[in-house]
């Protein structure tokens, strides 16, 4: 082994001692481990203190659901079984499990805000808290249109709730932090910024007004918290945009203002009781703006029809009016108007600003309960004989008509129609009300190709 020059050896030892001393200076003292990281006496920014306050309020949710195993239709046909003298079979089930996240928003009552799709049709819900406790929970209410769900813990002891922020004050570029349970790994914290606001038209939910963020959101984060730097809840993480199912920097969260309005109704009624304004509307395009002789500005919603007798008609609104503001919120398109009305309670007053012949007008309308119309199926066509059909007076195109009852062995029953079936289209024409249904039937009386939604399944039946 070669000898080392004593002077060089001393220099190396001195350098190592100096380096070690410098590293010790960088490390915080053991008694001050919670203090911000410091270099040369200057504190560096850290999210640790805020995260420590937030994490105890974010929970992991595990659900299990019993699903019926589908059998061959012949095996469930009583005539087939009787003819071949087949023994009675028990219904078989399989268990489906899923993982997600939730946020404690009311510690006294043990209320947790999450996504509808996290707890959808769950038979058993298990919640794991930050401190390791495993508790059972029950569903308080869900709303599939906004993908919001509320559950309640069986015990309310020593819980930490997250304070609610104001998502209306968010700006693009604000820093945010996402907390959840991705891939079942356990609580995980990621950070990013608000990439965009008011995202809609994605086809994810009925009512969309998403916060877009680049904070990493992955499967399992659904129902988790999106918080600001003050540790306030400003969104519920709900979806990602990714081809392979992983995060690519485009995630979406439901604004807490929307989630809170839905939650208040779910807690009070167990459901969302939506009212109607009584209009159909479309987006204001540059071409329409020119036709109406108005400046496009920042968009708007053009009324195409005010249903006779509705709140809108009583307030004087008519086709051609362009709504540009609702409850002091700018209306950029028809989806904005639908969100405002759809999140309003029945009986709530909504102030509208609209343009008519280039002049700005104001009016206040009351959101009313949808009017349900029923009639006997044979009044539409004899092939519907035996069925009682129901439609809302101001139903949105494409939502369909519901068969409330269908008499056993009637003509409608023999054709395949069953109670609670939703008629979406007839002869490939969408039907939203009875007028649509009559027109579709009259277009071709030889046969009726009906698109039916039954539960989560959709199929066609043919009436001749």
C-alpha positions in Angstrom: 0.0 0.0 0.0 1.4 3.4 -0.9 2.3 5.8 1.9 0.4 9.0 2.2 2.2 12.3 2.7 1.6 13.4 6.4 0.7 17.0 5.3 -1.8 15.7 2.8 -3.2 13.3 5.4 -3.7 16.2 7.8 -5.4 18.2 5.1 -7.8 15.4 4.3 -8.7 14.9 8.0 -9.3 18.6 8.5 -11.5 18.7 5.3 -13.6 15.8 6.5 -14.1 17.4 9.9 -15.2 20.7 8.3 -17.6 18.9 6.0 -19.1 16.9 8.9 -19.6 20.1 10.9 -21.3 21.8 7.9 -23.7 18.9 7.6 -24.5 19.1 11.3 -25.4 22.8 10.8 -27.8 21.9 8.0 -29.7 19.4 10.2 -32.3 20.8 12.6 -31.7 20.1 16.3 -33.6 17.1 17.7 -35.6 19.3 20.0 -36.8 21.4 17.1 -37.6 18.7 14.6 -40.9 20.4 13.7 -39.2 23.7 12.8 -38.8 24.6 9.1 -35.6 23.4 7.4 -32.9 26.1 7.5 -29.7 26.9 5.8 -27.3 29.5 7.2 -30.0 30.5 9.7 -32.6 31.2 7.0 -35.8 29.1 6.9 -36.8 27.4 3.7 -40.5 27.1 2.7 -42.2 23.9 3.7 -45.7 22.5 3.5 -45.1 20.1 6.4 -46.9 22.1 9.1 -50.0 22.5 6.9 -50.0 18.9 5.9 -49.8 17.7 9.5 -53.0 19.6 10.2 -54.8 18.3 7.0 -53.8 14.6 7.0 -55.8 13.5 10.1 -59.0 14.6 8.4 -58.5 12.5 5.2 -59.6 8.9 5.4 -59.2 5.7 3.4 -62.5 4.1 2.3 -62.9 0.4 1.5 -66.2 -0.9 0.1 -67.6 -4.3 -0.7 -70.6 -5.0 -2.9 -72.5 -8.2 -3.6 -73.3 -8.5 -7.3 -75.6 -11.1 -8.8 -74.0 -13.5 -11.2 -75.7 -13.3 -14.5 -77.2 -16.5 -15.7 -78.5 -17.8 -19.1 -81.9 -16.2 -19.6 -83.4 -19.6 -20.3 -82.4 -20.8 -16.9 -84.4 -18.1 -15.2 -87.4 -18.6 -17.4 -90.1 -20.5 -15.2 -91.7 -22.1 -18.3 -88.4 -23.5 -19.5 -87.5 -24.8 -16.0 -90.9 -26.4 -15.6 -90.9 -28.0 -19.0 -87.5 -29.7 -18.4 -88.2 -30.3 -14.7 -85.1 -28.5 -13.6 -84.4 -28.2 -9.9 -84.7 -24.8 -8.2 -81.4 -22.9 -8.2 -80.1 -20.4 -5.7 -79.1 -17.0 -6.9 -75.3 -16.8 -7.0 -73.4 -13.7 -6.0 -69.8 -12.4 -6.3 -68.2 -9.8 -4.1 -66.7 -6.7 -5.6 -64.3 -4.6 -3.6 -63.0 -1.1 -4.2 -60.8 1.5 -2.6 -61.1 5.3 -2.4 -60.8 8.3 -0.1 -62.9 10.7 1.9 -62.7 13.9 4.0 -64.2 14.4 7.4 -66.1 17.7 7.3 -68.1 17.4 10.5 -66.3 15.8 13.5 -69.3 16.0 15.9 -71.6 14.1 13.6 -68.9 12.0 11.9 -69.8 13.1 8.4 -67.5 12.3 5.5 -67.6 13.8 2.1 -66.6 11.6 -0.8 -67.5 10.6 -4.4 -70.6 8.8 -5.4 -68.7 6.3 -7.5 -66.5 5.4 -4.5 -69.5 4.1 -2.4 -71.9 3.3 -5.3 -74.2 0.4 -4.3 -71.9 -0.6 -1.4 -73.2 -3.2 1.0 -70.4 -2.6 3.5 -68.2 0.5 4.0 -65.0 0.4 6.1 -63.1 3.6 6.9 -59.5 3.7 8.1 -58.4 6.8 10.0 -55.0 8.4 10.0 -54.3 7.0 13.5 -55.0 3.4 12.4 -58.5 3.0 13.7 -60.9 1.0 11.4 -64.5 2.1 11.7 -67.8 1.1 9.9 -69.8 3.7 8.1 -73.3 4.0 6.6 -74.5 6.0 3.5 -76.3 9.2 4.3 -77.1 10.1 0.7 -75.6 10.2 -2.8 -76.0 12.2 -6.0 -74.9 10.6 -9.2 -75.4 13.8 -11.2 -72.5 15.6 -9.4 -70.7 12.4 -8.2 -71.0 13.5 -4.5 -71.7 11.1 -1.7 -71.9 11.5 2.1 -71.3 8.8 4.7 -71.4 8.8 8.5 -69.1 7.0 10.9 -70.6 4.7 13.5 -68.5 6.4 16.2 -67.7 10.1 16.5 -64.9 10.1 19.1 -61.6 12.0 18.6 -62.2 13.0 15.0 -60.5 15.8 13.1 -62.5 17.8 10.5 -61.1 19.8 7.7 -62.2 23.5 7.6 -64.0 24.5 4.3 -62.5 27.2 2.1 -64.1 29.2 -0.7 -63.5 27.7 -4.1 -65.0 30.8 -5.7 -61.9 32.7 -4.7 -59.5 30.4 -6.6 -57.4 31.7 -9.4 -55.4 29.9 -12.1 -51.9 29.5 -10.7 -52.8 29.1 -7.0 -50.9 26.4 -5.3 -52.9 23.4 -4.1 -52.2 20.1 -2.4 -54.0 16.8 -3.0 -54.3 14.2 -0.2 -55.7 10.7 -0.8 -55.2 7.0 -1.0 -53.8 6.2 -4.5 -53.6 2.6 -5.5 -54.4 1.6 -1.9 -50.9 2.6 -0.8 -52.3 4.7 2.1 -52.3 8.4 2.6 -50.3 10.3 0.0 -49.6 14.0 -0.4 -48.9 15.6 -3.8 -48.7 19.3 -4.7 -49.3 21.4 -7.8 -51.2 24.4 -9.0 -54.7 25.2 -10.3 -54.4 24.7 -14.0 -57.8 25.8 -15.0 -61.3 26.6 -13.6 -64.8 25.9 -14.7 -64.0 22.8 -16.8 -67.1 21.3 -18.2 -68.3 19.3 -21.2 -66.1 16.3 -20.3 -69.0 13.9 -20.1 -68.0 12.7 -16.6 -71.0 14.0 -14.7 -74.4 15.6 -15.2 -73.3 18.8 -13.6 -69.7 19.8 -14.3 -67.7 22.8 -13.1 -64.3 21.2 -12.3 -61.1 22.6 -10.9 -58.3 21.3 -13.1 -55.0 20.7 -11.3 -51.6 19.2 -12.1 -51.2 17.8 -8.6 -50.8 14.1 -9.0 -54.2 12.4 -8.8 -54.4 8.6 -9.4 -56.9 5.8 -9.0 -57.8 5.6 -5.3 -57.5 9.4 -4.9 -61.2 9.8 -5.7 -63.1 11.4 -2.8 -59.8 12.8 -1.3 -59.1 16.4 -0.4 -57.8 19.3 -2.6 -56.6 22.0 -0.2 -55.1 25.4 -0.4 -51.9 26.5 1.4 -54.0 27.5 4.4 -55.1 23.9 4.8 -58.7 24.6 3.8 -60.8 22.2 1.7 -61.4 23.7 -1.7 -62.3 20.6 -3.7 -63.0 16.9 -3.8 -60.7 15.0 -6.2 -62.9 13.0 -8.6 -61.3 12.2 -11.9 -58.2 12.0 -14.0 -57.6 12.3 -17.8 -55.2 9.6 -18.8 -55.0 7.0 -21.5 -53.3 4.3 -19.4 -55.2 5.0 -16.2 -52.2 6.8 -14.5 -51.5 10.4 -13.8 -50.4 12.7 -16.6 -50.8 16.0 -14.9 -54.5 16.5 -15.7 -56.8 15.9 -12.7 -60.2 17.2 -11.8 -61.8 18.2 -8.5 -65.4 19.2 -7.6 -65.4 22.7 -6.2 -66.3 22.7 -2.5 -69.0 25.3 -3.1 -70.8 22.8 -5.3 -70.1 19.8 -3.1 -71.3 21.7 0.0 -74.6 22.7 -1.6 -75.2 19.1 -2.6 -74.1 17.8 0.8 -76.6 20.0 2.7 -79.5 18.5 0.8 -78.2 14.9 1.2 -77.9 15.4 5.0 -81.3 17.0 5.2 -83.3 14.8 2.8 -81.1 11.9 1.9 -81.3 13.0 -1.8 -81.0 16.1 -3.9 -84.4 17.8 -4.7 -83.8 19.7 -7.9 -86.1 22.3 -9.3 -86.6 23.6 -12.8 -86.6 27.0 -14.3 -88.7 25.9 -17.3 -86.4 26.8 -20.2 -84.4 25.0 -22.8 -81.2 26.8 -23.9 -78.2 26.6 -26.2 -74.8 28.3 -26.3 -74.5 31.8 -27.7 -72.3 31.5 -30.8 -70.8 34.4 -32.8 -73.3 33.6 -35.6 -76.3 33.7 -33.2 -74.9 36.9 -31.6 -74.7 38.6 -35.1 -78.3 37.4 -35.9 -79.6 38.8 -32.7 -77.7 42.1 -33.3 -75.8 41.9 -30.0 -72.1 41.9 -29.1 -70.8 38.4 -28.2 -69.0 39.7 -25.0 -68.1 36.6 -22.9 -70.8 34.3 -24.1 -74.3 33.5 -22.8 -77.2 31.0 -22.9 -79.9 31.6 -25.6 -83.4 30.5 -24.5 -84.8 28.3 -27.3 -88.1 27.6 -25.4 -89.9 28.8 -22.3 -92.3 26.1 -21.2 -95.8 27.5 -20.9 -96.8 27.9 -17.3 -93.2 27.5 -16.0 -91.4 29.9 -13.7 -89.5 31.3 -16.7 -92.7 31.9 -18.7 -94.4 33.6 -15.7 -91.4 35.9 -15.3 -91.7 37.0 -18.9 -88.8 35.1 -20.4 -89.2 34.0 -24.0 -87.3 32.3 -26.8 -84.5 34.5 -28.1 -83.6 36.0 -24.7 -79.9 35.7 -23.9 -79.1 35.0 -20.3 -75.6 36.5 -19.4 -75.7 36.4 -15.6 -77.4 34.3 -12.8 -77.1 35.2 -9.2 -74.3 37.6 -10.1 -72.3 34.8 -11.7 -71.4 35.2 -15.4 -73.1 32.7 -17.7 -70.7 31.7 -20.5 -72.9 28.9 -22.0 -76.0 26.8 -21.4 -74.0 24.4 -19.1 -73.3 27.3 -16.7 -77.0 28.1 -16.6 -77.9 24.4 -16.0 -75.3 24.3 -13.1 -76.8 27.3 -11.4 -80.4 26.1 -11.6 -79.5 22.4 -10.9 -77.7 23.3 -7.7 -80.6 25.6 -6.5 -83.1 24.3 -4.0 -86.8 24.1 -4.8 -88.3 27.5 -3.8 -85.0 29.4 -4.1 -85.1 32.7 -5.9 -82.6 33.2 -8.7 -81.8 36.7 -10.2 -81.2 36.7 -13.9 -79.7 39.3 -16.2 -80.5 38.9 -19.9 -80.4 40.6 -23.2 -83.5 41.3 -25.4 -83.2 43.2 -28.6 -79.8 44.4 -27.5 -81.1 45.9 -24.2 -80.1 44.5 -20.8 -83.0 43.4 -18.5 -83.2 41.9 -15.0 -85.7 39.5 -13.5 -86.1 37.2 -10.5 -87.5 33.7 -10.9 -88.4 31.0 -8.4 -87.0 27.5 -9.0 -90.0 25.2 -8.8 -90.5 21.5 -8.4 -90.7 19.6 -11.7 -94.2 18.9 -12.9 -94.8 15.2 -13.6 -97.2 14.2 -16.3 -98.7 10.7 -16.5 -100.9 9.0 -19.1 -102.1 5.6 -20.2 -99.8 4.1 -22.8 -102.6 3.3 -25.3 -103.3 7.0 -25.7 -99.9 7.2 -27.5 -100.2 3.9 -29.4 -102.0 0.6 -28.8 -98.7 -1.2 -28.5 -98.1 0.6 -25.2 -101.4 -0.8 -23.9 -101.1 -1.8 -20.2 -98.4 0.6 -19.4 -98.6 3.9 -17.4 -96.0 6.3 -18.7 -94.5 9.3 -16.9 -92.7 12.4 -18.2 -91.5 15.7 -16.7 -93.1 18.8 -18.2 -89.6 20.3 -18.7 -87.5 17.3 -19.2 -84.1 17.7 -20.9 -83.8 16.1 -24.3 -82.6 12.5 -24.1 -83.5 11.8 -20.5 -86.5 9.8 -21.6 -89.9 8.7 -20.4 -90.4 6.2 -17.5 -92.8 3.3 -17.5 -94.3 3.6 -14.0 -96.4 0.4 -14.1 -96.8 -2.3 -16.7 -99.8 -4.7 -16.3 -98.7 -8.4 -16.4 -99.4 -10.1 -19.7 -100.6 -6.9 -21.3 -99.5 -5.9 -24.8 -96.7 -3.7 -23.5 -95.6 -6.5 -21.1 -95.5 -9.1 -23.9 -93.4 -6.7 -26.0 -90.8 -6.7 -23.2 -91.6 -3.4 -21.4 -91.2 -3.6 -17.6 -91.9 -1.2 -14.6 -89.2 1.4 -14.1 -87.9 1.0 -17.7 -86.8 4.3 -19.2 -87.6 4.9 -22.9 -84.6 6.8 -24.3 -85.5 6.7 -28.0 -88.0 5.4 -30.5 -87.0 4.6 -34.1 -83.6 6.2 -33.3 -85.2 9.5 -32.3 -84.5 10.8 -28.8 -87.6 11.3 -26.7 -87.7 13.8 -23.9 -91.4 14.3 -23.5 -94.8 13.0 -24.7 -94.7 15.2 -27.8 -91.4 13.7 -28.8 -92.8 10.2 -28.3 -95.9 10.9 -30.4 -93.9 12.3 -33.3 -91.5 9.4 -33.2 -94.3 6.8 -33.3 -96.2 8.6 -36.1 -93.0 8.7 -38.2 -93.2 4.9 -38.7 -96.3 3.1 -37.5 -95.2 -0.3 -38.9 -92.7 -1.0 -36.2 -91.2 0.7 -33.1 -87.5 0.2 -32.3 -87.3 1.3 -28.7 -84.1 1.9 -26.8 -84.6 1.0 -23.1 -82.6 1.7 -20.0 -83.2 -0.9 -17.3 -81.1 -0.2 -14.2 -77.5 0.0 -15.4 -78.2 -1.9 -18.6 -79.4 -0.6 -22.0 -80.9 -2.6 -24.9 -83.4 -2.4 -27.7 -86.9 -4.0 -28.0 -89.0 -4.2 -31.2 -92.7 -3.6 -31.1 -94.6 -4.6 -34.3 
